[in-house]
Amino acid sequence: STRAQGSPSPAPSALSKPRPPAIRKKYFLTSLVEYSRRVTLEPLNNFFISVSGFFEMTKIRNMDSPFNPNGQEVVFQFLLAIGGSGHHVHQELFGISKLKKTIQTYDGLSDDMISLGEMLWNDKDMPAGLWSAFAQWETPPKGGYMINRIADQLRIISEKVLRERSERKKISMESTNKTLVIPINASFDLEFSYYMHLGMFKLLQYPDLHDLYTACKIAGVACRHVVLTRDPYRSLRSEVLHRSFGVPRTEILSNIVMLSVIESQMTSYSKYLAACWNIDGETSDQGAKFVAQYFGLNENEYEKYFSKFYTRSAITKKEMEIMTDGGNLDIYMKNLIAATDRLNRKCMGILEEKHDDNVDDLEGSDVDNVDIRSSPKISKKMGGQVTFNFIMGADGAGHELHAVLFDGSPLQKTLNSYDLNSEIKDISLALYNPNEMSKGIWSAPHANYFDRVNDGPKGNLLFNSLTDRLRAVADKVGGKSFDNIRELVIPINALYHFDLSYPSNSLSNISDFPMMQYPSVEILYGACKEAGVTCQHVYLSRDPYEILDSISKKQFFTEDDFSNATHIQLKKTLTMLSVIEVQLESYPHHLAACWNLENGIRDKGALLIGHWYGLNSGDIKEKFSSIKMDLSTINDKKNSTRNLNVYMRSLISATNRINRKCNYILKGNRGSFGDSNRAKDDPKNTRTYSNELVSAFLLLALILTIKLISMITKKKQKFLSIFHLNTTEEKNINSISSEESPKNATKEKNAHIASVEMKPLVHGQ
């Protein structure tokens, strides 16, 4: 997208101002440590590739920033909401507001705002938009380049306002608040709802606050967000009856996914949550007052215009009949209502618990909003010691490893002795049936998807069928004793080719089809409670690069198929991690273990799972070693995703955040970090920063030797210039800090997972 005419270029001093020596030294050492962690000495070719990458990592973009929005003269604001929530109301209020009139007094500011929107979403050239790039699969987006363009545009807008304000004697906006709010969305142009488009990959077409706040940080501008919610029936009516976005059964699941994404982003950046606006609430609510304030409307004006643009019309009996398919979709609608209520509660909870508004870290606390006490308790065991276990993990996280552990294990022999294999398969099929999709409670909403007919699932019947199968297995083994098995834990998935990963059918050749086929533990635990059986889950985590590599190896499509597009698989994984994150938080008492595959069999989660299977540590080691991992392909995957580093940063951040939350939940359940990842408490697994510096400087010595030989050959004398850290206008952002690597996710300094300050972004993409 093009920059608005007449907009000044970024001031050179703002981009090329050198850092103080102490800061340069700090960032240089940080980059050096990051590099030493990631470098591979064998094969030698990879080492030399990494050497050149190190010098790129020292080119750090200026990121001086008064980032906190409080007290700033210019604040950029983003509205988070699913489709059908009322973006048009915000847009209409903006149209008559004093805020719009004030913005229009600044020369070209309206055009600059429209240009900013086009950089985020470009309808005319999808790959050119930071978020619209995921509406197509043919052209991988250049994330770093686009982030820097957006940062420049944010800086242009901010500097234009500050420059013109300095020339004025008073502010034209009649408000006691002298902060000028710049609405990024739901103002002049696009709404930027979750999701944004009806084309391909609609569930990948949503805003990402990680990207936006990264650009804000680079630009040195203040940013914040507002969460908008609406009654779920009214939102659904807007989508399926008023605008025909889809049929109710698919839109219900889509909205649950998007609400999970919003909740994940909201809690991750809780420091910058400004308001919670329930559009169906009273005009005197905090959210409504906040909106009225930045629009420059008094209470009477807001109520007058709001009632003009929005009517809280009741859902008619006929509309309810259509949206729930005569009650058959009630089991799914219940989850949508719960997701909306949870988002509202959590949003208000964040605002109530915000104490220190001056903290300048980019991300809020990962775990402050995990409410373990108010979450549903695990159901009591029925009869003998039998528990149903569900493996929760993204596609490519390593579900097949559980099948390897299970094969030939004492648990498998026990289940065979009671002829339970077919019953366990029936439970899996009752959840997701790939061959007869209408017979699985998770797969049924997608039956007849091609025809787009509303021949929806019989939700209540499927729920009762699942409940009966769980109860039947529990009755069959209840009260019995088992050889070599002290506690009978029956795996529901990851066996017999029933991975039931997130999503459950990633190999589908329909663009948006797989994204709605995800496990719903809400339904599973509802059935477990109804059956009177004990159910639990284990979270399985893996390095994001390895996940993407695993997915690419699964594909059975032609080279020109969308499934081979790394950026599509990346965003798909990020989306599903949001769903997993919300489910983990919603059912903390059902969490039994966290297994980070990066820790291998040393992970306490691995040992616990091995214990359930009746395996000792030697057995686990032998089975684990039978799975060969080609690390060279992982390096290839990292090289192939260099243009996607800004998106990979978001994926890695999400992976680490969920790992920390998982361990935090276990701590709350058991008074310790539980069964997984206690590297911080284990001195043998702790690598100090000093040790890392030693290896880093040894590596540096080798690099300098190679560089010196090269310089002597070319008769260059000033080889020490490699230590000079000039800032640059180069339009790239480089690799992710190793402190954000999933391998180090459990080595956080703060065991309570306090908010983590964003590490500096670096070039070399």
C-alpha positions in Angstrom: 0.0 0.0 0.0 1.1 3.6 -0.7 1.9 6.3 1.8 -0.5 9.2 1.8 0.6 12.1 -0.4 2.2 14.9 1.5 3.2 12.7 4.5 6.7 13.5 5.7 9.3 10.8 5.6 10.6 9.6 9.0 13.1 12.0 10.5 16.6 10.6 10.0 17.5 11.4 13.6 14.6 9.3 14.8 15.9 6.3 13.0 19.6 6.6 13.1 20.2 8.0 16.6 23.0 5.8 18.0 22.5 4.1 21.4 24.6 4.9 24.4 27.7 2.7 24.7 26.3 0.8 27.7 23.1 0.0 25.9 25.1 -1.1 22.8 27.2 -3.4 24.9 24.2 -4.9 26.6 22.5 -5.7 23.3 25.7 -6.9 21.8 26.2 -9.4 24.6 22.5 -10.4 24.5 22.8 -11.1 20.8 26.0 -13.0 21.3 24.5 -15.3 24.0 21.4 -15.8 21.8 23.7 -16.7 18.9 25.8 -19.1 20.9 22.8 -21.0 22.0 21.5 -21.5 18.6 24.6 -22.2 16.5 25.4 -25.6 15.3 29.0 -26.6 14.8 28.2 -29.7 12.9 27.8 -29.9 10.0 30.4 -27.2 9.3 28.4 -25.7 6.5 25.6 -24.8 8.9 28.2 -23.2 11.2 29.4 -20.8 8.5 25.8 -19.9 7.6 25.2 -19.0 11.2 28.4 -16.9 11.4 27.0 -14.6 8.8 23.7 -14.5 10.6 25.4 -13.4 13.8 26.7 -10.1 12.3 23.1 -9.4 11.1 21.8 -10.0 14.6 23.9 -7.0 15.9 22.0 -4.6 13.7 19.3 -3.4 16.0 16.5 -1.1 15.1 16.0 2.0 17.2 13.2 1.2 19.7 13.3 4.1 22.2 9.7 4.2 23.4 7.5 5.9 26.0 5.2 2.9 25.3 2.7 3.2 28.2 -0.4 4.8 26.8 -1.2 6.8 30.0 -0.4 10.4 29.8 0.5 10.4 26.1 -0.7 13.0 23.8 -1.4 10.5 21.0 -2.7 7.0 21.6 -3.5 4.4 18.9 -6.4 2.2 19.8 -7.6 -1.1 18.4 -11.0 -2.7 18.8 -11.1 -6.4 19.4 -14.4 -8.2 18.6 -15.8 -11.2 16.6 -17.9 -10.5 13.5 -21.4 -9.4 14.2 -20.5 -7.8 17.6 -21.2 -4.2 16.5 -18.2 -2.7 14.7 -20.7 -0.7 12.7 -22.0 1.0 15.9 -18.4 2.1 16.7 -18.0 3.3 13.2 -21.3 5.3 13.2 -20.4 6.9 16.6 -17.0 7.9 15.2 -18.7 9.4 12.2 -20.7 12.0 14.2 -18.1 12.4 17.0 -16.0 15.4 17.9 -13.0 13.1 17.6 -13.5 12.7 13.9 -13.8 16.5 13.5 -10.6 17.0 15.4 -8.7 14.4 13.3 -9.9 16.1 10.1 -8.4 19.4 11.3 -4.9 17.9 10.9 -3.6 18.1 7.3 -3.8 14.6 5.7 -4.2 12.7 8.9 -7.4 10.9 7.8 -5.5 9.7 4.7 -2.6 8.6 6.8 -5.0 6.5 9.0 -6.5 4.9 5.9 -3.0 4.1 4.6 -2.2 2.5 8.0 -5.3 0.3 7.6 -4.2 -0.8 4.1 -0.8 -1.8 5.5 -2.6 -4.1 7.9 -5.2 -5.4 5.4 -4.9 -4.8 1.7 -7.9 -6.0 -0.3 -6.3 -5.1 -3.6 -3.0 -6.8 -2.9 -3.5 -9.4 -0.2 0.2 -10.4 0.2 1.0 -6.7 0.9 -1.0 -6.6 4.1 0.4 -7.8 7.4 -2.8 -9.7 8.1 -4.4 -10.1 4.7 -1.4 -12.1 3.6 -3.1 -15.1 5.2 -6.1 -14.8 2.9 -3.9 -16.4 0.1 -1.3 -19.1 0.1 0.7 -18.5 -3.1 2.9 -15.6 -1.9 4.6 -15.8 1.5 4.4 -12.5 3.4 7.5 -10.4 4.2 6.7 -9.9 7.8 9.7 -7.9 8.9 9.5 -5.5 6.0 5.8 -4.9 6.6 6.2 -4.5 10.4 8.7 -1.7 9.8 6.5 0.0 7.2 3.7 0.0 9.7 6.0 1.3 12.5 7.0 4.1 10.1 3.4 5.0 9.4 2.5 5.0 13.1 5.5 7.3 13.7 4.4 9.6 10.8 0.9 10.0 12.3 2.2 10.6 15.8 4.8 13.1 14.7 2.3 15.0 12.5 -0.1 15.4 15.4 2.6 16.5 17.8 4.1 18.9 15.3 0.8 20.6 14.5 -0.2 20.7 18.1 2.9 22.6 19.0 1.8 25.2 16.5 -1.6 25.6 18.0 -2.5 27.5 21.1 -5.4 25.2 22.1 -6.9 21.8 21.4 -10.0 21.9 19.2 -11.6 18.9 20.8 -14.0 19.9 23.6 -12.9 17.4 26.2 -11.0 17.4 29.5 -8.9 14.5 28.1 -6.1 16.0 26.0 -5.1 12.7 24.6 -5.9 12.3 20.9 -7.2 8.8 20.3 -6.4 7.4 16.8 -8.9 4.5 16.1 -7.0 2.0 14.0 -10.1 0.1 13.0 -13.9 0.7 12.9 -13.3 4.3 12.0 -12.7 5.5 8.5 -12.1 2.1 6.8 -12.0 -1.6 7.6 -13.6 -3.1 10.7 -10.8 -5.6 11.3 -13.1 -8.1 13.0 -12.2 -11.6 14.1 -12.4 -13.0 11.4 -12.1 -10.4 8.6 -12.9 -12.0 5.3 -15.2 -14.6 3.7 -12.6 -15.9 1.2 -10.0 -18.6 1.8 -8.7 -19.4 5.2 -11.3 -17.2 7.0 -10.3 -18.5 10.5 -6.7 -17.4 9.8 -7.8 -13.9 8.8 -7.7 -12.1 12.2 -5.7 -9.3 13.8 -2.7 -10.3 16.0 -1.9 -7.9 18.8 1.6 -9.3 19.0 2.3 -7.9 15.5 0.6 -4.6 16.2 2.3 -4.0 19.5 5.6 -5.0 18.0 5.2 -2.2 15.5 4.1 0.2 18.2 7.2 -0.6 20.2 9.5 0.0 17.2 7.7 3.2 16.4 7.9 4.4 20.0 4.2 5.2 20.2 1.5 4.5 22.7 -1.1 1.8 21.9 -4.0 0.2 23.7 -7.0 -2.0 22.9 -10.7 -2.2 23.8 -12.7 -5.5 23.9 -16.2 -5.4 22.4 -18.7 -8.2 23.1 -22.3 -8.8 22.3 -25.0 -11.4 23.2 -23.9 -14.6 21.3 -27.4 -15.1 19.9 -27.5 -11.6 18.5 -24.0 -12.0 17.0 -24.9 -15.3 15.4 -28.1 -13.8 14.0 -26.2 -11.0 12.5 -23.8 -13.5 10.8 -26.1 -16.2 9.6 -29.5 -14.6 9.2 -28.8 -11.0 8.3 -25.6 -11.4 6.3 -25.3 -15.1 5.4 -21.7 -15.6 6.4 -22.4 -19.4 6.9 -24.7 -21.9 8.4 -25.3 -21.8 12.2 -23.4 -25.0 13.0 -20.1 -23.8 11.4 -20.4 -20.2 12.6 -20.9 -21.3 16.2 -17.6 -23.2 16.1 -15.9 -20.4 14.2 -17.0 -17.8 16.8 -15.7 -20.0 19.6 -12.3 -20.2 17.9 -12.2 -16.4 17.4 -13.3 -15.7 21.0 -10.5 -18.0 22.2 -8.0 -16.0 20.0 -9.3 -12.7 21.5 -9.1 -14.0 25.0 -5.6 -15.2 24.5 -4.4 -11.9 23.0 -6.3 -9.9 25.6 -4.7 -11.7 28.6 -1.2 -11.7 26.9 -1.3 -7.9 26.6 -3.4 -7.1 29.7 -1.4 -4.0 30.6 -2.8 -2.3 27.5 -6.4 -3.2 28.0 -8.3 0.1 28.2 -12.0 -1.0 28.4 -14.5 -3.8 28.2 -17.5 -2.7 26.1 -20.5 -5.0 26.2 -22.7 -3.4 23.6 -25.8 -5.0 25.2 -25.0 -3.4 28.5 -26.3 -0.2 30.0 -25.1 3.1 28.5 -23.9 3.9 32.0 -21.4 1.0 32.1 -17.7 1.6 32.3 -17.1 0.5 28.7 -19.8 2.8 27.3 -18.5 5.7 29.3 -15.0 5.1 28.1 -16.1 5.0 24.4 -18.2 8.2 24.9 -15.2 10.0 26.5 -12.7 9.5 23.6 -15.4 10.3 21.1 -16.0 13.6 22.9 -19.6 12.8 23.7 -21.4 13.6 26.9 -23.7 11.0 28.5 -26.9 12.4 26.9 -25.2 12.7 23.4 -23.9 9.1 23.6 -27.3 7.7 24.7 -29.0 9.6 21.9 -26.8 8.5 19.1 -26.3 5.0 20.5 -30.0 4.3 20.5 -30.1 5.6 16.9 -27.4 3.2 15.7 -28.2 0.1 17.8 -31.4 -1.6 18.8 -31.4 -4.5 21.3 -34.0 -6.5 19.5 -35.1 -9.7 21.1 -34.5 -13.1 19.4 -37.7 -14.4 18.0 -38.9 -18.0 18.5 -38.4 -18.6 14.7 -34.9 -17.2 14.8 -34.0 -19.3 17.7 -35.4 -22.4 16.0 -33.2 -21.7 12.9 -30.0 -20.9 14.8 -30.2 -24.0 17.0 -31.6 -26.3 14.4 -34.6 -27.1 16.6 -32.4 -27.7 19.6 -29.9 -30.0 17.9 -27.1 -27.4 18.2 -27.8 -26.6 21.9 -24.7 -28.5 23.0 -22.5 -26.4 20.8 -24.4 -23.1 21.5 -23.8 -23.7 25.2 -20.1 -23.6 24.6 -20.4 -20.3 22.6 -22.4 -18.8 25.4 -19.8 -19.9 28.0 -16.9 -18.6 25.8 -18.6 -15.1 25.6 -19.3 -15.0 29.4 -15.8 -16.1 30.2 -14.3 -13.3 28.0 -16.5 -10.7 29.6 -15.6 -11.9 33.1 -11.9 -12.1 32.4 -11.9 -8.7 30.7 -13.6 -7.0 33.7 -11.3 -8.9 36.0 -8.2 -7.6 34.3 -9.4 -4.0 34.7 -10.3 -4.5 38.3 -6.9 -6.0 39.1 -4.7 -3.5 37.3 -2.7 -1.7 39.9 0.5 -0.4 38.3 -0.4 1.4 35.1 3.1 2.6 34.6 4.8 -0.7 34.0 6.5 -0.5 30.6 6.8 -4.1 29.6 5.2 -5.2 26.3 3.3 -8.2 27.5 1.2 -8.5 30.6 1.4 -11.3 33.1 0.8 -14.8 31.6 -0.9 -16.3 34.7 -2.4 -13.5 36.7 -5.8 -14.2 35.1 -5.8 -18.0 35.5 -8.5 -18.5 38.0 -8.0 -22.0 39.4 -10.3 -21.7 42.4 -13.4 -20.9 40.5 -12.9 -23.5 37.8 -14.9 -26.7 37.7 -13.5 -29.4 39.9 -12.6 -32.8 38.5 -15.3 -35.4 39.0 -15.0 -38.1 41.6 -13.8 -41.6 40.6 -16.4 -44.2 40.0 -15.8 -47.7 41.3 -12.2 -48.9 40.7 -9.2 -46.9 39.8 -9.9 -46.0 36.2 -9.2 -42.6 34.5 -9.8 -41.5 30.9 -6.9 -39.4 29.6 -6.9 -37.0 26.7 -3.8 -35.8 24.9 -4.1 -32.1 24.2 -1.7 -30.8 21.6 -1.4 -29.0 18.3 -1.1 -30.9 15.0 2.5 -32.0 14.7 3.2 -31.8 18.5 4.1 -35.5 18.7 0.9 -37.5 19.2 2.5 -40.4 17.3 5.0 -40.7 20.2 2.2 -41.9 22.5 1.3 -44.6 20.0 5.0 -45.8 20.1 5.0 -45.8 24.0 1.7 -47.6 24.1 2.7 -50.3 21.6 3.7 -53.5 23.5 3.4 -51.8 26.9 1.9 -53.4 30.0 -1.1 -51.1 29.5 -1.8 -52.4 26.0 -1.6 -56.0 27.3 -4.0 -55.1 30.1 -6.5 -53.6 27.8 -6.1 -56.6 25.4 -6.8 -59.0 28.3 -10.1 -57.3 28.9 -10.8 -56.9 25.2 -11.1 -53.1 25.6 -9.4 -52.0 22.4 -12.6 -51.9 20.4 -14.4 -50.0 23.2 -11.7 -47.4 23.3 -11.8 -47.0 19.5 -15.6 -46.5 19.8 -15.0 -43.7 22.3 -12.6 -42.0 19.8 -15.1 -42.4 17.0 -17.9 -41.0 19.2 -15.8 -37.9 19.5 -14.5 -37.7 15.9 -15.5 -40.0 13.1 -13.5 -39.2 9.9 -15.4 -41.7 7.8 -19.0 -41.0 9.0 -18.6 -37.5 10.3 -22.2 -37.2 11.4 -21.6 -39.9 14.0 -18.9 -38.0 16.0 -19.9 -35.2 18.3 -16.8 -33.1 17.2 -16.9 -34.0 13.6 -20.7 -33.9 13.0 -20.9 -30.1 12.5 -18.8 -30.6 9.4 -20.9 -33.3 7.8 -22.3 -32.2 4.4 -20.0 -29.2 4.5 -19.6 -29.2 0.7 -23.3 -28.7 0.2 -23.4 -25.9 2.8 -26.8 -27.2 3.9 -28.0 -26.9 7.5 -28.4 -30.6 7.9 -26.7 -30.3 11.3 -25.6 -32.8 13.9 -28.0 -34.3 16.4 -26.0 -32.9 19.3 -28.1 -34.3 22.2 -28.1 -37.9 20.8 -24.4 -37.8 20.1 -23.7 -36.5 23.6 -25.7 -39.4 25.1 -23.9 -41.9 22.9 -20.5 -40.6 24.1 -21.7 -40.7 27.7 -22.9 -44.3 27.4 -19.6 -45.5 25.9 -17.5 -43.9 28.7 -19.7 -45.4 31.3 -19.6 -48.9 29.7 -15.8 -49.0 29.7 -15.7 -47.8 33.3 -18.2 -50.5 34.4 -16.2 -53.2 32.6 -13.0 -52.6 34.4 -14.3 -51.0 37.6 -13.1 -52.6 40.8 -10.6 -54.9 39.1 -6.8 -55.2 39.8 -4.2 -55.2 37.0 -0.8 -56.7 36.8 2.0 -54.1 36.5 -0.6 -51.3 36.5 -1.2 -49.6 39.8 -3.5 -47.0 38.2 -5.5 -47.7 35.1 -5.3 -44.6 32.9 -7.0 -45.2 29.5 -5.9 -43.0 26.6 -8.8 -41.7 24.6 -6.7 -40.5 21.7 -3.2 -40.7 20.1 -3.7 -44.4 19.6 -5.0 -46.5 16.6 -4.4 -43.5 14.3 -6.9 -41.3 16.2 -4.6 -38.4 17.1 -7.5 -35.9 17.6 -5.0 -33.1 17.5 -5.8 -29.4 17.1 -7.1 -29.3 14.4 -8.2 -32.9 14.0 -8.2 -33.1 10.3 -5.3 -31.0 9.1 -5.0 -32.9 5.9 -8.3 -31.8 4.5 -8.1 -30.2 1.1 -10.7 -27.5 2.0 -9.1 -24.2 3.1 -11.2 -23.3 6.1 -12.5 -26.7 6.8 -9.8 -28.1 9.1 -9.8 -25.0 11.4 -13.2 -25.8 12.7 -12.4 -29.4 13.5 -10.8 -29.1 16.9 -11.5 -31.1 20.1 -13.9 -29.5 22.5 -12.9 -30.6 26.0 -16.0 -28.7 27.3 -18.2 -31.4 25.6 -15.8 -34.2 26.7 -15.9 -33.2 30.4 -19.6 -32.7 30.2 -20.0 -36.3 29.1 -17.5 -37.5 31.7 -19.5 -35.7 34.5 -22.8 -37.2 33.2 -21.3 -40.7 33.0 -19.8 -40.3 36.5 -16.3 -41.2 35.4 -12.9 -39.5 35.9 -11.4 -37.7 33.0 -8.2 -35.7 32.6 -5.9 -34.2 30.0 -2.2 -33.9 29.3 -0.7 -31.0 27.4 1.9 -31.9 24.8 4.2 -29.2 23.6 7.0 -29.0 21.0 9.3 -26.6 19.4 7.3 -24.6 16.8 9.9 -25.2 14.1 9.6 -28.9 14.7 5.8 -28.7 14.6 5.9 -27.0 11.2 8.5 -29.5 9.9 6.3 -32.4 11.1 3.2 -30.9 9.4 5.1 -30.5 6.1 6.1 -34.1 6.2 2.5 -35.2 6.6 1.2 -33.6 3.5 0.2 -35.7 0.6 -0.7 -33.0 -1.9 0.8 -31.5 -5.0 3.5 -28.8 -4.7 1.0 -26.1 -5.7 -1.4 -27.0 -2.9 -2.1 -24.5 -0.1 -1.1 -27.1 2.5 2.5 -26.7 1.6 2.4 -23.0 2.4 4.4 -22.5 5.6 2.8 -19.2 6.5 -0.7 -20.9 6.4 0.4 -23.8 8.6 2.1 -21.3 10.9 -1.0 -19.2 11.5 -3.1 -22.4 11.7 -0.9 -23.6 14.6 -1.0 -20.2 16.3 -4.8 -20.2 16.1 -5.1 -23.7 17.6 -2.7 -22.8 20.4 -5.1 -20.1 21.4 -7.9 -22.6 21.6 -5.7 -24.9 23.7 -4.7 -22.1 26.0 -8.2 -21.2 26.8 -9.2 -24.8 27.4 -6.2 -25.3 29.7 -7.3 -22.2 31.7 -11.0 -23.3 31.8 -10.3 -26.8 33.1 -7.2 -26.4 35.3 -8.2 -29.2 37.8 -8.3 -31.7 35.0 -4.7 -31.1 34.0 -2.6 -34.1 34.9 0.8 -33.3 33.3 2.7 -31.1 30.9 5.2 -32.7 28.6 7.5 -30.5 26.7 8.9 -32.7 24.0 12.1 -30.6 23.9 13.0 -32.0 27.3 12.7 -35.6 26.0 12.4 -38.3 28.6 14.0 -36.1 31.3 10.7 -34.3 31.5 8.6 -35.3 34.5 5.5 -35.4 32.3 7.2 -38.1 30.1 8.0 -40.2 33.2 4.4 -39.9 34.5 2.9 -40.9 31.1 5.4 -43.8 31.0 4.2 -44.8 34.5 0.6 -44.9 33.3 1.7 -47.2 30.4 3.6 -49.4 32.9 7.0 -48.5 31.5 10.2 -47.8 33.5 12.7 -45.1 32.5 14.8 -47.6 30.5 11.7 -48.6 28.5 10.8 -45.0 27.8 14.3 -44.2 26.7 14.4 -47.1 24.3 11.1 -46.3 22.7 11.9 -42.6 22.5 15.2 -43.2 20.8 13.4 -45.3 18.2 11.9 -42.1 16.8 14.5 -40.6 14.6 14.5 -36.8 14.2 16.4 -35.3 11.3 17.7 -32.0 12.8 19.0 -30.9 9.5 15.4 -30.6 8.3 14.7 -28.3 11.3 17.6 -26.1 10.2 16.1 -26.0 6.7 12.7 -25.1 8.2 14.3 -22.2 10.1 16.0 -20.9 7.0 12.8 -21.2 4.9 10.8 -19.1 7.5 13.2 -16.2 7.7 10.7 -13.9 6.0 8.1 -15.1 8.5 10.2 -14.3 11.6 7.8 -11.7 12.9 5.0 -14.3 12.8 7.2 -17.0 14.2 8.0 -14.7 17.0 4.2 -14.6 17.8 4.0 -18.4 17.6 7.1 -18.9 19.8 5.7 -16.4 22.3 2.4 -18.3 22.4 4.2 -21.7 22.8 6.3 -20.4 25.8 3.3 -18.7 27.4 1.2 -21.8 27.3 4.1 -23.9 28.7 4.4 -21.5 31.6 0.7 -21.5 32.2 0.7 -25.3 32.1 3.3 -25.5 34.8 1.7 -22.7 36.8 -1.6 -24.6 36.8 0.1 -27.8 38.0 1.7 -25.8 40.8 -1.8 -24.6 41.8 -3.1 -28.1 41.7 -0.3 -29.8 43.6 1.6 -27.1 45.4 4.7 -27.4 43.1 5.5 -27.3 39.5 4.0 -30.7 39.4 5.0 -33.4 37.0 6.7 -31.3 34.3 9.6 -29.1 33.6 11.2 -28.3 36.9 14.5 -27.2 35.4 14.5 -24.1 37.6 14.4 -26.3 40.8 17.0 -28.8 39.5 20.6 -27.5 39.7 21.7 -30.1 37.2 19.4 -28.6 34.6 20.2 -25.0 35.3 22.5 -23.1 32.9 23.6 -19.8 34.3 24.1 -16.7 32.3 27.8 -16.7 33.2 28.3 -20.2 31.7 26.5 -19.0 28.5 28.8 -16.0 28.3 31.9 -18.3 28.5 30.7 -20.4 25.5 29.6 -17.2 23.7 33.1 -15.7 24.0 34.8 -18.9 22.9 32.6 -18.9 19.9 33.4 -15.2 19.3 37.1 -16.0 19.4 36.6 -18.5 16.7 34.5 -16.1 14.6 37.2 -13.4 15.0 39.9 -15.7 13.9 38.0 -16.6 10.8 37.2 -12.9 10.2 40.8 -11.9 10.8 42.1 -14.4 8.2 39.6 -13.0 5.7 40.6 -9.4 6.4 44.3 -10.1 6.0 43.6 -11.8 2.7 41.7 -8.7 1.5 44.2 -6.3 3.2 41.6 -4.8 5.5 43.1 -3.4 8.7 40.1 -2.3 10.7 38.8 -5.7 11.7 37.7 -4.4 15.1 34.8 -2.5 13.4 32.7 -5.6 13.7 32.0 -4.5 17.3 30.4 -1.3 16.1 26.6 -1.5 16.5 25.2 1.1 14.1 21.5 1.4 14.0 20.0 1.1 10.5 17.1 1.9 8.3 17.2 -1.6 6.9 13.6 -2.9 6.6 13.9 -6.2 8.3 13.4 -7.8 11.7 15.5 -10.9 12.5 15.5 -13.9 14.6 13.8 -14.8 17.8 15.6 -14.4 21.1 16.7 -17.8 22.4 15.1 -16.8 25.7 11.9 -17.2 23.8 12.8 -20.6 22.6 10.5 -23.4 23.9 13.6 -25.2 25.1 14.1 -22.4 27.6 10.5 -21.8 28.5 10.8 -23.6 31.8 13.9 -21.7 32.8 12.2 -18.4 33.5 13.8 -16.4 36.4 10.4 -15.8 38.0 8.7 -19.0 39.1 5.4 -17.2 39.2 5.7 -16.1 35.6 5.5 -12.4 36.0 5.2 -10.3 32.9 8.2 -10.5 30.6 9.7 -7.4 29.0 10.0 -7.8 25.3 13.5 -8.5 24.1 15.0 -6.2 21.4 14.1 -7.1 17.8 17.0 -7.6 15.5 17.6 -7.6 11.8 18.7 -10.2 9.3 15.5 -11.5 7.9 
